[in-house]
Amino acid sequence: MILDKIALALSIIGGLNWGCIGLFNFDLVAFISGGAGTWFARIIYTVVGLAALWCLTMLFRTEENPRHSHA
């Protein structure tokens, strides 16, 4: 599903940003957007957070992909 891939990509980007904060004390989103408190940065943080919530639902899915089923 395309939404799963987009959410996963955004979550990976968010994780890399947190890695930069932890290792180098450098917030890439804040740097790109002109500060962590700007409306643009807040939108990015919100979208990445929503993507992470979507990825959380992927952990609890039990249905198999119909294209790969051997019925």
RAZISUL-V806711 format. One line per field, one symbol per residue. ss: DSSP state (a for helix, b for strand, c for the rest). A space follows every 50 residues. Layout:
ss=???
This chain:
ss=caaaaaaaaaaaaaaaaaaaaaaacccaaaaaacccccaaaaaaaaaaaa aaaaaaaacccccccaaaccc
